[in-house]
Amino acid sequence: MTVDADDADDAQKKPLPKHLRPVTSIGPIVSSAHLAEGGSPALSEVEYGLILASHAFERWMVRCMSAAGLPGLSSMEVLILHSIRHRDREKKLADICLILDIEDTHVATYALRKLEAAGLLTTGRAAKEKTVKITEKGAEACNRYAQIREHLLVDSTANSRPAEETLSEIAAVLRFMSGAFNQAARAATTL
């Protein structure tokens, strides 16, 4: 196909489609531009940040626990193991689900069975409720994880991460966002 000079001149006069134009200023960094077009583009930025952070955190937990000597655990199983280890007290299944905001108790029950089969926790009963307690093997795994975390995450980011006060403020914002997302999810269920 040949293009004559007049057609070439016309093509140069027509503006390029928006998606082909050079970027002159970068707007919000989001995963879905159509969601950022609403009343709060910054909220879309937060959502994208949460997506990246949650996937990176899950990958970190699995690989750190693998380095601690327990390969093959899912991020949910690692979370539950650390929750059971917290304060070395017996925990109820319902409390673990509440603390970790696990909606489907079957997910937690499956994880508990896997952790028990690996010798990382023991189960019992308190009245009608299932309880779990960390074993020595489970506590040792959590301690190794903590040591690796201290070396690879805490020490290595000491000079570049935000101050402790700022990290606490970020955590408070994340808890606020969790509540906002949960409330919005409840409202969406009624639509």
C-alpha positions as CSV (number, residue, x, y, z in Angstrom):
1,M,0.0,0.0,0.0
2,T,1.3,3.4,-0.9
3,V,0.4,6.7,0.8
4,D,0.5,9.8,-1.2
5,A,1.8,13.1,0.2
6,D,-1.7,14.6,0.8
7,D,-2.7,11.5,2.9
8,A,0.5,11.8,4.9
9,D,-0.2,15.5,5.6
10,D,-3.8,14.7,6.7
11,A,-2.5,12.0,9.1
12,Q,-0.1,14.4,10.7
13,K,-2.9,16.9,11.3
14,K,-5.2,14.4,13.0
15,P,-4.5,14.1,16.7
16,L,-3.4,10.7,17.9
17,P,-5.8,8.6,19.9
18,K,-5.4,9.3,23.6
19,H,-3.8,5.9,24.3
20,L,-1.1,6.5,21.7
21,R,-0.2,10.1,22.7
22,P,3.1,10.6,24.5
23,V,2.8,10.8,28.3
24,T,3.4,14.4,29.4
25,S,2.4,14.0,33.0
26,I,1.8,10.8,34.9
27,G,-1.5,10.8,36.8
28,P,-2.4,8.5,39.6
29,I,-0.8,5.0,39.5
30,V,-3.8,2.7,39.4
31,S,-4.7,-0.8,38.2
32,S,-7.9,0.3,36.6
33,A,-8.1,3.8,35.1
34,H,-11.9,3.6,34.8
35,L,-12.1,3.3,38.6
36,A,-9.9,6.3,39.1
37,E,-12.2,8.5,37.0
38,G,-14.7,8.8,39.9
39,G,-14.7,11.1,42.9
40,S,-11.5,9.8,44.5
41,P,-8.6,8.9,42.2
42,A,-6.4,8.7,45.3
43,L,-8.6,5.9,46.6
44,S,-7.8,3.9,43.4
45,E,-4.1,4.5,44.1
46,V,-4.6,3.1,47.6
47,E,-6.4,0.1,46.2
48,Y,-3.6,-0.6,43.7
49,G,-1.0,-0.2,46.5
50,L,-3.0,-2.7,48.6
51,I,-3.1,-5.2,45.7
52,L,0.7,-5.0,45.3
53,A,1.4,-5.0,49.0
54,S,-0.9,-7.9,49.8
55,H,0.6,-10.1,47.1
56,A,4.2,-9.2,48.1
57,F,3.4,-9.8,51.8
58,E,1.9,-13.2,51.0
59,R,4.9,-14.2,48.9
60,W,7.2,-13.0,51.6
61,M,5.5,-15.0,54.4
62,V,5.6,-18.2,52.3
63,R,9.3,-17.8,51.4
64,C,10.3,-16.7,54.9
65,M,8.6,-19.7,56.4
66,S,10.2,-21.9,53.8
67,A,13.6,-20.5,54.7
68,A,12.7,-21.2,58.4
69,G,12.5,-24.9,57.5
70,L,8.7,-25.3,56.7
71,P,8.3,-25.3,53.0
72,G,4.8,-25.9,51.5
73,L,2.8,-23.8,53.9
74,S,0.3,-21.3,52.4
75,S,0.3,-17.7,53.4
76,M,-3.0,-18.4,55.3
77,E,-1.3,-21.2,57.2
78,V,1.6,-19.0,58.1
79,L,-0.8,-16.3,59.4
80,I,-2.7,-18.8,61.4
81,L,0.4,-20.3,62.9
82,H,1.7,-16.9,64.0
83,S,-1.7,-16.0,65.4
84,I,-1.7,-19.2,67.5
85,R,1.8,-18.5,68.7
86,H,0.8,-15.0,69.8
87,R,1.2,-14.7,73.6
88,D,1.5,-18.6,73.8
89,R,-2.1,-19.0,74.8
90,E,-4.7,-21.5,73.6
91,K,-6.9,-20.0,71.0
92,K,-10.5,-20.8,69.8
93,L,-11.1,-21.3,66.1
94,A,-13.7,-18.5,66.2
95,D,-11.2,-16.1,67.7
96,I,-8.6,-16.9,65.1
97,C,-11.2,-16.2,62.3
98,L,-12.2,-12.9,64.0
99,I,-8.6,-11.7,64.5
100,L,-7.5,-12.5,61.0
101,D,-10.8,-11.5,59.4
102,I,-11.4,-14.9,57.9
103,E,-14.9,-15.1,56.6
104,D,-14.9,-18.7,55.6
105,T,-14.2,-20.9,58.7
106,H,-13.6,-23.9,56.4
107,V,-10.4,-22.2,55.2
108,A,-9.2,-21.9,58.7
109,T,-10.3,-25.4,59.6
110,Y,-8.4,-26.9,56.7
111,A,-5.3,-24.9,57.6
112,L,-5.5,-26.1,61.2
113,R,-5.7,-29.7,60.1
114,K,-2.6,-29.2,57.9
115,L,-0.7,-27.5,60.7
116,E,-1.7,-30.2,63.2
117,A,-0.6,-33.0,60.8
118,A,2.8,-31.2,60.5
119,G,3.1,-31.3,64.4
120,L,3.0,-27.5,64.7
121,L,-0.1,-27.3,66.9
122,T,-2.4,-29.4,69.0
123,T,-6.1,-29.2,69.1
124,G,-8.5,-29.6,72.0
125,R,-12.0,-28.5,73.1
126,A,-13.3,-25.9,75.5
127,A,-17.0,-26.7,75.9
128,K,-18.3,-27.1,72.4
129,E,-15.5,-25.0,70.7
130,K,-12.4,-26.3,69.1
131,T,-9.2,-24.9,70.5
132,V,-5.6,-24.9,69.3
133,K,-2.3,-24.5,71.0
134,I,1.2,-24.1,69.5
135,T,3.6,-27.0,70.0
136,E,7.3,-26.7,70.7
137,K,8.0,-27.5,67.0
138,G,5.6,-24.8,65.9
139,A,7.1,-22.2,68.3
140,E,10.6,-23.0,67.1
141,A,9.4,-22.5,63.5
142,C,7.9,-19.1,64.5
143,N,11.1,-18.1,66.2
144,R,13.3,-19.0,63.2
145,Y,10.8,-17.0,61.0
146,A,11.2,-14.0,63.4
147,Q,15.0,-14.3,63.2
148,I,15.0,-14.4,59.4
149,R,12.5,-11.5,59.3
150,E,14.7,-9.5,61.6
151,H,17.7,-10.0,59.3
152,L,16.2,-9.8,55.8
153,L,13.4,-7.3,56.4
154,V,14.0,-5.2,59.5
155,D,17.8,-4.8,59.4
156,S,18.0,-4.5,55.6
157,T,15.4,-1.7,55.5
158,A,16.5,0.2,58.6
159,N,18.0,3.1,56.7
160,S,15.3,3.4,54.1
161,R,11.9,2.7,55.6
162,P,9.7,5.3,57.2
163,A,10.1,6.1,60.9
164,E,8.4,3.8,63.5
165,E,5.8,6.5,64.2
166,T,5.0,6.8,60.5
167,L,4.7,3.1,60.2
168,S,2.2,3.1,63.0
169,E,0.2,5.8,61.3
170,I,0.2,3.8,58.1
171,A,-1.0,0.8,60.0
172,A,-3.9,2.9,61.5
173,V,-4.9,4.0,58.0
174,L,-4.8,0.4,56.8
175,R,-7.1,-0.7,59.7
176,F,-9.4,2.2,58.8
177,M,-9.5,1.1,55.1
178,S,-10.2,-2.4,56.2
179,G,-13.3,-1.2,58.1
180,A,-14.4,0.9,55.1
181,F,-14.0,-2.0,52.7
182,N,-15.8,-4.4,55.0
183,Q,-18.7,-1.9,55.4
184,A,-18.9,-1.4,51.7
185,A,-18.9,-5.1,51.2
186,R,-21.8,-5.5,53.6
187,A,-23.7,-2.7,51.8
188,A,-23.0,-4.3,48.4
189,T,-24.5,-7.6,49.6
190,T,-27.8,-5.9,50.1
191,L,-28.0,-4.4,46.5
